[in-house]
């Protein structure tokens, strides 16, 4: 069975998929489900009912649909779930794995077995111990739970041995990517006791992260307080969090300006207004990338000349200007420039050249207007209209079809043409295999994979992260993947946020929102 699309966002409705050049600086409702205490103060208040008064008031358009991390997966919502859940590792500002629940890890000489040693004395918010048994339970649940969105990411793990604070992962292959993989995106660890009832966990999350849920209104609001038992609690200076689902985008800036919120993820169209309101608008680095997905197993994409014509018909800058208001970037690969996996040799391999696109179509026997494509998407999407216009300019007629059940034929590989966007993964190998692997969820042409890709990825897995050959080996795998005829990358839009002057700067951890060291003053 193909890996599920855990961190992949199927289209850009209102908010495009996002990615940021900021990595260059670092080289990368209404029903109450669980009301544990009486409702706290409204979002507009300066403090909550807890003893501390440093309150983060976060308006997010990515309010989690699920609070069970196995179900939620590694999509953008993992940032909110990381308020509650911690992981074996986390990512630093250089995108490298560093200790979190695990204080250290060690591979065997062969590289097919890794032992994580957990910090002593840790416990989940329900009092259960954070030990190797909890790690084993988390991995096995992610692999076996029927509605898991993570099992496709864990294929390198064969079994887990638990002994006290030592969790040993027996791997199915040599894979030095595991510390990179098992960070906040892929293995947020829940209390095994609470996870014994996954449906209840989804309504009442229990983790060992920096905060504890006090109130949860599904799809609407979550109120949290600082977890005094979190291993790094001394560096968490926020006492309370009020996370709300962002209302209409046009009201977020006014909410920030008036103190209803003090932090929000915003759309590029809001950036200028937010800056004029005196807010700090900033880019959090990430791995976002959008693409056209082609199925080379179906006509007309079984002809390489048609594939290349589409490649040359794409004007990436139009996506950037119209969808990101100039805040994004054109991209032709799934990694940002400057990140270790970015391959300079593959840059601009298929430049915008509509005349060449027309010539290729003519060589393939297509007259202007006789080639008709159906672009299937889940809902209205301005990205689709740009694609329609650009392909029309070279003589390809595109009809946009909206199918709310789009995911079923997409992941069954029954579509010929669609759009997709991804937020990437902390492990570059996982990003590559998701896009280009024979079972990759982003590979509409499965089981096709480009020549040489499998071996190139295997070589990366066999290369330790600290090896002097790692960067070159990884870039070679990216280069092999980009030979794929199944994807045409278009643009990226930044992880764009706004904060009031009361919230201090955040660590620039790529793809993540890390509250370590962040302080909130009394003023808004």
C-alpha positions as CSV (number, residue, x, y, z in Angstrom):
1,X,0.0,0.0,0.0
2,X,1.4,3.4,-0.9
3,X,2.5,5.7,1.9
4,X,-0.3,8.1,3.0
5,X,0.0,11.8,2.3
6,X,0.9,12.7,5.9
7,X,2.4,16.1,5.3
8,X,1.2,16.9,1.9
9,X,-1.4,19.6,1.3
10,X,-3.7,18.9,-1.7
11,X,-4.2,22.3,-3.1
12,X,-4.0,25.9,-2.1
13,X,-7.4,27.1,-1.1
14,X,-7.1,30.6,0.2
15,X,-3.6,30.0,1.5
16,X,-0.9,28.6,-0.9
17,X,1.5,26.0,0.3
18,X,4.4,27.7,1.9
19,X,8.2,27.6,1.8
20,X,10.8,30.2,2.6
21,X,14.2,31.4,1.4
22,X,15.0,32.1,5.1
23,X,16.7,28.7,5.1
24,X,19.5,30.3,3.2
25,X,20.7,32.1,6.3
26,X,20.9,28.8,8.1
27,X,22.1,26.6,5.2
28,X,17.6,25.3,6.1
29,X,-17.3,23.7,15.9
30,X,-18.6,24.1,18.3
31,X,-19.2,20.9,20.4
32,X,-17.0,20.7,23.5
33,X,-15.0,17.5,23.3
34,X,-13.1,17.7,26.5
35,X,-13.7,20.4,29.1
36,X,-11.3,19.6,31.9
37,X,-11.7,22.8,33.8
38,X,-14.2,25.7,33.7
39,X,-13.7,27.9,30.6
40,X,-10.9,30.4,30.9
41,X,-11.0,34.0,30.1
42,X,-11.8,35.2,26.6
43,X,-9.1,35.6,24.0
44,X,-9.2,39.3,24.3
45,X,-8.2,39.2,28.0
46,X,-4.7,40.1,29.1
47,X,-4.2,37.0,31.3
48,X,-5.7,33.6,31.9
49,X,-7.0,32.1,35.1
50,X,-3.7,30.4,35.8
51,X,-1.2,32.0,38.2
52,X,1.1,33.2,35.4
53,X,0.2,36.1,33.1
54,X,2.4,35.5,30.1
55,X,-0.3,34.4,27.7
56,X,0.3,33.5,24.0
57,X,-2.9,34.3,22.0
58,X,-2.4,32.5,18.7
59,X,-4.9,32.7,15.8
60,X,-4.2,30.0,13.4
61,X,-5.7,28.9,10.1
62,X,-4.3,25.4,10.8
63,X,-6.3,24.6,13.9
64,X,-5.9,20.8,14.3
65,X,-8.7,18.6,13.0
66,X,-7.2,15.8,15.2
67,X,-5.2,15.9,18.4
68,X,-4.0,12.3,18.1
69,X,-0.6,12.8,16.5
70,X,-0.9,9.4,14.7
71,X,-4.0,10.6,13.0
72,X,-2.9,14.2,12.5
73,X,0.3,13.1,10.8
74,X,3.2,15.3,9.9
75,X,1.3,18.1,8.1
76,X,1.3,21.7,9.1
77,X,-0.8,21.0,12.2
78,X,2.1,19.3,13.9
79,X,3.2,22.8,14.9
80,X,0.1,23.1,17.1
81,X,0.3,19.6,18.4
82,X,3.9,20.2,19.5
83,X,2.5,22.4,22.2
84,X,1.3,19.2,23.9
85,X,3.6,16.5,22.6
86,X,7.3,16.1,22.6
87,X,9.4,13.7,20.4
88,X,12.6,11.8,20.7
89,X,14.4,14.5,18.8
90,X,13.7,18.0,17.5
91,X,15.3,20.2,14.9
92,X,17.7,23.1,15.6
93,X,18.2,26.3,13.6
94,X,20.4,24.4,11.1
95,X,17.8,21.8,10.5
96,X,19.9,19.2,12.4
97,X,18.4,16.7,14.9
98,X,19.1,17.5,18.6
99,X,18.0,15.8,21.8
100,X,14.4,16.2,23.0
101,X,12.8,13.4,25.1
102,X,15.9,11.3,24.2
103,X,19.1,12.7,25.6
104,X,21.3,10.7,23.2
105,X,21.4,8.0,20.6
106,X,23.9,5.6,19.1
107,X,24.0,3.3,16.1
108,X,25.6,-0.1,15.9
109,X,28.6,-0.4,13.6
110,X,26.5,-1.7,10.7
111,X,24.0,1.2,10.9
112,X,20.9,-1.0,11.0
113,X,20.2,-0.7,14.7
114,X,19.9,2.5,16.8
115,X,19.4,2.9,20.5
116,X,17.8,6.1,22.0
117,X,18.5,6.8,25.7
118,X,15.7,8.8,27.3
119,X,16.2,11.5,29.9
120,X,15.5,10.1,33.4
121,X,12.5,11.2,35.5
122,X,10.2,12.3,32.7
123,X,6.5,11.8,32.8
124,X,3.4,12.4,30.7
125,X,0.8,14.9,31.9
126,X,-1.3,11.9,33.2
127,X,1.6,10.8,35.4
128,X,2.7,7.9,33.3
129,X,6.5,7.5,32.8
130,X,8.2,8.5,29.6
131,X,10.3,5.4,29.1
132,X,11.4,3.0,26.3
133,X,8.0,1.2,26.6
134,X,6.3,4.4,25.7
135,X,8.5,4.8,22.6
136,X,7.8,1.2,21.6
137,X,4.1,1.7,22.0
138,X,4.2,5.0,20.0
139,X,6.1,3.4,17.1
140,X,3.9,0.3,16.9
141,X,0.7,2.4,17.1
142,X,1.9,4.6,14.3
143,X,2.7,1.5,12.2
144,X,-0.5,-0.4,12.9
145,X,-3.4,1.9,13.8
146,X,-5.9,1.7,11.0
147,X,-6.3,5.5,10.6
148,X,-2.5,6.2,11.0
149,X,-1.1,8.9,8.7
150,X,2.4,8.0,9.7
151,X,2.9,4.3,8.8
152,X,4.5,5.1,5.5
153,X,7.2,7.2,7.2
154,X,8.3,4.3,9.4
155,X,9.1,1.6,6.9
156,X,12.8,1.5,8.0
157,X,11.8,0.4,11.5
158,X,11.2,-3.4,11.8
159,X,10.8,-3.7,15.6
160,X,11.5,-1.9,18.9
161,X,13.1,-3.3,22.0
162,X,12.3,-1.6,25.3
163,X,14.5,-1.8,28.3
164,X,14.1,0.9,31.0
165,X,15.1,4.1,29.4
166,X,16.7,2.5,26.3
167,X,14.6,2.1,23.2
168,X,16.4,0.1,20.5
169,X,15.1,0.3,17.0
170,X,15.9,-2.7,14.7
171,X,15.9,-1.4,11.2
172,X,14.9,-3.0,8.0
173,X,17.8,-1.4,6.2
174,X,20.9,0.7,7.0
175,X,19.4,4.1,7.6
176,X,21.2,7.0,9.3
177,X,18.2,9.2,8.7
178,X,16.3,8.0,11.8
179,X,17.3,10.8,14.2
180,X,16.3,13.3,11.6
181,X,13.1,11.5,10.9
182,X,11.8,10.9,14.4
183,X,11.4,14.5,15.4
184,X,8.2,16.5,16.0
185,X,6.7,15.8,12.6
186,X,6.7,12.0,12.5
187,X,6.7,10.7,16.1
188,X,5.1,12.9,18.6
189,X,4.8,10.6,21.6
190,X,1.5,10.2,23.6
191,X,1.0,8.6,26.9
192,X,0.5,4.8,26.2
193,X,-2.3,4.7,28.8
194,X,-4.2,7.6,27.1
195,X,-3.5,6.2,23.6
196,X,-5.1,2.9,24.5
197,X,-8.3,4.6,23.6
198,X,-7.3,6.6,20.4
199,X,-10.7,8.2,20.0
200,X,-10.5,9.6,23.5
201,X,-6.9,10.7,23.0
202,X,-8.1,12.7,20.0
203,X,-10.4,14.6,22.2
204,X,-8.2,14.7,25.3
205,X,-4.5,14.8,24.2
206,X,-1.9,13.6,26.8
207,X,1.7,14.2,26.0
208,X,5.0,15.2,27.6
209,X,5.4,18.5,25.8
210,X,5.8,22.1,27.1
211,X,2.1,22.6,27.7
212,X,-1.0,20.7,28.9
213,X,-4.5,21.1,27.5
214,X,-7.1,22.5,29.9
215,X,-9.9,23.1,27.5
216,X,-10.6,21.9,24.0
217,X,-13.4,22.9,21.7
218,X,-12.9,21.0,18.5
219,X,-12.1,23.1,15.5
220,X,-12.5,26.3,17.5
221,X,-10.3,26.8,20.5
222,X,-7.7,25.2,22.8
223,X,-6.6,26.5,26.1
224,X,-3.3,25.3,27.5
225,X,-1.1,25.9,30.5
226,X,2.6,25.4,31.0
227,X,3.7,21.9,31.9
228,X,6.0,22.2,35.0
229,X,7.2,18.6,34.3
230,X,8.4,19.3,30.8
231,X,12.1,18.5,30.7
232,X,13.1,21.9,29.5
233,X,10.4,23.8,31.5
234,X,13.0,26.4,32.7
235,X,13.3,27.7,29.2
236,X,9.6,27.9,28.6
237,X,8.6,31.4,29.6
238,X,4.9,31.3,28.4
239,X,2.4,30.5,31.2
240,X,-0.7,30.0,29.1
241,X,-1.7,29.5,25.5
242,X,-5.0,30.4,23.9
243,X,-5.0,28.8,20.4
244,X,-8.0,29.7,18.3
245,X,-9.1,28.9,14.8
246,X,-8.5,32.1,12.7
247,X,-11.7,33.8,11.6
248,X,-11.9,35.4,8.2
249,X,-8.4,36.3,7.1
250,X,-9.4,40.0,6.8
251,X,-10.0,40.2,10.5
252,X,-6.8,38.7,11.8
253,X,-4.7,41.9,11.4
254,X,-7.3,44.0,13.3
255,X,-7.4,41.3,16.0
256,X,-3.6,41.5,16.4
257,X,-3.7,45.3,16.4
258,X,-6.4,45.5,19.1
259,X,-4.8,42.8,21.3
260,X,-7.4,40.0,20.7
261,X,-4.3,38.0,19.5
262,X,-0.6,38.6,19.8
263,X,0.5,36.0,17.3
264,X,-0.9,34.6,14.1
265,X,0.0,32.9,10.9
266,X,-1.1,35.2,8.1
267,X,-1.6,35.1,4.4
268,X,0.8,37.0,2.0
269,X,-2.1,39.3,1.1
270,X,-2.2,40.4,4.7
271,X,1.5,41.2,5.0
272,X,1.4,44.9,4.0
273,X,-1.5,45.7,6.2
274,X,0.1,43.9,9.1
275,X,3.3,45.9,8.7
276,X,1.4,49.2,8.4
277,X,-0.3,48.3,11.6
278,X,3.1,48.2,13.4
279,X,3.2,44.4,13.6
280,X,6.4,42.4,13.2
281,X,5.8,40.3,10.0
282,X,8.4,37.6,9.7
283,X,9.2,34.4,7.7
284,X,9.7,31.2,9.5
285,X,12.0,29.0,7.3
286,X,10.4,25.8,5.8
287,X,10.3,23.3,3.0
288,X,7.1,24.2,1.2
289,X,6.8,23.5,-2.5
290,X,3.9,23.4,-5.0
291,X,3.9,21.3,-8.2
292,X,1.9,20.1,-11.1
293,X,1.4,16.3,-10.9
294,X,1.5,14.4,-14.1
295,X,0.7,10.7,-14.7
296,X,3.1,9.4,-17.4
297,X,1.2,6.1,-17.4
298,X,-1.7,7.9,-19.1
299,X,-2.0,9.9,-22.4
300,X,-0.9,12.5,-23.3
301,X,1.9,12.4,-20.7
302,X,3.2,9.0,-21.9
303,X,4.9,11.2,-24.6
304,X,8.1,12.8,-23.2
305,X,7.6,15.7,-25.6
306,X,4.3,16.6,-24.0
307,X,5.8,16.4,-20.6
308,X,8.7,18.7,-21.6
309,X,6.2,21.1,-23.3
310,X,4.4,21.5,-20.0
311,X,7.7,22.1,-18.2
312,X,8.6,24.9,-20.5
313,X,5.1,26.4,-20.5
314,X,5.2,27.1,-16.8
315,X,6.0,30.7,-15.8
316,X,6.9,30.3,-12.1
317,X,7.2,34.0,-11.5
318,X,3.4,34.5,-12.2
319,X,2.6,32.1,-9.4
320,X,4.9,34.1,-7.0
321,X,3.4,37.4,-7.9
322,X,-0.2,36.5,-8.0
323,X,-0.4,34.0,-5.2
324,X,2.2,35.2,-2.7
325,X,2.1,38.9,-3.5
326,X,5.8,38.7,-4.1
327,X,6.7,37.1,-0.8
328,X,7.3,33.7,-2.2
329,X,9.8,32.3,-4.7
330,X,9.9,30.4,-7.9
331,X,11.2,26.9,-7.4
332,X,12.0,23.9,-9.6
333,X,12.8,21.4,-6.8
334,X,11.3,20.5,-3.4
335,X,14.1,22.1,-1.3
336,X,14.9,25.8,-0.7
337,X,18.1,27.2,-2.1
338,X,20.9,27.0,0.5
339,X,19.5,23.9,2.2
340,X,21.8,20.9,2.3
341,X,19.6,18.9,-0.1
342,X,19.2,21.6,-2.7
343,X,21.0,20.6,-5.9
344,X,22.6,23.6,-7.7
345,X,23.3,21.5,-10.8
346,X,19.5,21.0,-11.4
347,X,18.6,24.6,-11.1
348,X,16.5,26.0,-14.0
349,X,16.8,22.8,-16.0
350,X,13.5,23.7,-17.8
351,X,13.3,27.5,-18.1
352,X,10.1,29.2,-19.1
353,X,10.0,29.1,-22.9
354,X,6.6,29.1,-24.5
355,X,8.0,29.0,-28.0
356,X,9.9,25.8,-27.2
357,X,6.7,24.4,-25.6
358,X,4.8,25.0,-28.8
359,X,7.5,23.4,-30.9
360,X,7.6,20.3,-28.8
361,X,3.8,19.9,-29.0
362,X,4.0,20.3,-32.8
363,X,6.7,17.6,-32.9
364,X,4.4,15.4,-30.9
365,X,1.7,15.8,-33.5
366,X,-0.5,18.2,-31.7
367,X,-2.0,21.3,-33.3
368,X,-3.0,24.3,-31.2
369,X,-6.1,23.6,-29.3
370,X,-6.5,19.9,-30.1
371,X,-4.8,18.7,-26.9
372,X,-7.4,18.8,-24.1
373,X,-6.6,18.1,-20.4
374,X,-8.8,17.8,-17.3
375,X,-7.2,19.2,-14.2
376,X,-8.8,17.6,-11.2
377,X,-8.7,19.5,-7.9
378,X,-10.6,19.3,-4.6
379,X,-12.0,22.9,-4.5
380,X,-11.6,26.3,-6.1
381,X,-8.0,27.2,-6.4
382,X,-6.4,30.3,-8.0
383,X,-3.3,28.1,-8.7
384,X,-5.4,26.0,-11.1
385,X,-6.5,29.1,-13.0
386,X,-2.9,30.2,-13.6
387,X,-2.1,26.7,-14.9
388,X,-5.1,26.8,-17.2
389,X,-4.0,30.2,-18.6
390,X,-0.3,29.3,-19.0
391,X,-1.1,26.1,-20.9
392,X,-3.7,27.8,-23.0
393,X,-0.9,30.2,-24.2
394,X,1.0,27.3,-25.7
395,X,-2.1,25.6,-27.3
396,X,-3.3,23.2,-24.5
397,X,-6.9,23.5,-23.5
398,X,-7.4,22.8,-19.7
399,X,-10.8,22.1,-18.1
400,X,-10.8,22.5,-14.4
401,X,-12.8,19.8,-12.6
402,X,-13.6,20.2,-8.9
403,X,-14.1,16.9,-7.1
404,X,-14.3,17.0,-3.3
405,X,-13.5,13.3,-3.3
406,X,-10.3,14.1,-5.3
407,X,-8.1,12.2,-2.8
408,X,-9.4,8.8,-3.7
409,X,-8.5,8.8,-7.4
410,X,-5.3,10.8,-6.8
411,X,-3.9,8.3,-4.3
412,X,-5.2,5.4,-6.4
413,X,-3.1,7.0,-9.3
414,X,-6.2,7.1,-11.5
415,X,-5.9,10.8,-12.4
416,X,-3.8,12.0,-15.3
417,X,-3.3,15.6,-14.2
418,X,-3.6,17.4,-10.8
419,X,-2.0,19.9,-8.4
420,X,-0.3,19.2,-5.1
421,X,1.7,21.0,-2.4
422,X,3.8,19.8,0.4
423,X,5.3,21.2,3.6
424,X,8.2,18.7,3.3
425,X,9.8,16.7,6.1
426,X,12.7,17.1,8.4
427,X,14.4,14.1,6.8
428,X,15.4,15.1,3.3
429,X,15.2,11.4,2.3
430,X,11.6,11.2,3.3
431,X,10.8,14.3,1.2
432,X,12.6,12.7,-1.8
433,X,10.8,9.4,-1.5
434,X,7.4,11.0,-1.1
435,X,7.9,12.9,-4.3
436,X,9.9,10.4,-6.5
437,X,9.7,7.0,-4.9
438,X,7.6,4.2,-6.6
439,X,5.1,4.3,-3.7
440,X,5.5,8.0,-2.9
441,X,2.2,9.8,-2.2
442,X,3.2,12.7,-4.4
443,X,4.1,10.5,-7.3
444,X,1.0,10.4,-9.4
445,X,2.9,8.1,-11.9
446,X,3.5,5.2,-9.4
447,X,5.1,2.7,-9.7
448,X,7.4,4.7,-11.9
449,X,10.6,6.2,-10.5
450,X,13.4,7.9,-12.4
451,X,16.4,5.8,-13.3
452,X,19.1,5.7,-10.6
453,X,16.8,7.1,-7.9
454,X,16.5,4.0,-5.7
455,X,20.2,3.4,-5.4
456,X,20.9,7.1,-4.9
457,X,18.5,7.2,-1.9
458,X,19.9,4.0,-0.5
459,X,23.4,5.6,-0.6
460,X,22.1,8.6,1.4
461,X,20.6,6.3,4.0
462,X,23.9,4.5,4.3
463,X,25.7,7.8,4.8
464,X,25.9,9.2,8.4
465,X,24.5,12.7,8.8
466,X,27.9,13.9,10.0
467,X,29.9,12.3,7.2
468,X,31.9,14.8,5.0
469,X,30.3,13.1,2.0
470,X,26.7,13.6,3.2
471,X,25.9,16.8,1.4
472,X,27.3,15.6,-1.9
473,X,25.5,12.3,-1.6
474,X,22.2,13.9,-0.7
475,X,22.4,16.4,-3.6
476,X,23.1,13.5,-6.0
477,X,19.9,11.8,-4.8
478,X,17.9,15.1,-5.3
479,X,19.4,15.3,-8.8
480,X,18.3,11.7,-9.5
481,X,14.8,12.4,-8.3
482,X,14.5,15.6,-10.4
483,X,14.9,13.5,-13.5
484,X,11.3,12.4,-12.8
485,X,8.8,13.2,-15.5
486,X,5.9,13.1,-13.0
487,X,6.3,16.5,-11.3
488,X,6.8,20.0,-12.4
489,X,7.6,22.3,-9.4
490,X,6.3,25.8,-9.6
491,X,6.6,28.1,-6.6
492,X,6.8,28.4,-2.9
493,X,5.1,30.7,-0.5
494,X,6.6,31.5,2.9
495,X,5.6,30.4,6.4
496,X,4.5,33.9,7.1
497,X,3.6,35.1,10.7
498,X,2.8,38.3,12.5
499,X,3.4,39.1,16.1
500,X,2.8,42.1,18.4
501,X,5.7,43.8,20.2
502,X,4.8,41.8,23.3
503,X,6.1,38.6,21.8
504,X,9.8,38.1,21.5
505,X,11.5,36.6,18.5
506,X,11.2,32.9,17.8
507,X,14.0,30.5,17.0
508,X,14.5,30.0,13.3
509,X,14.0,26.3,13.3
510,X,13.1,25.3,9.7
511,X,9.5,24.2,9.4
512,X,8.9,24.4,13.1
513,X,7.4,26.8,15.7
514,X,9.6,26.5,18.7
515,X,8.6,28.4,21.9
516,X,11.9,27.7,23.7
517,X,13.1,31.0,25.1
518,X,10.2,33.1,23.8
519,X,8.9,35.7,26.2
520,X,5.7,37.7,26.3
521,X,5.6,41.1,28.0
522,X,2.5,42.6,29.6
523,X,1.9,45.1,26.8
524,X,0.3,44.3,23.5
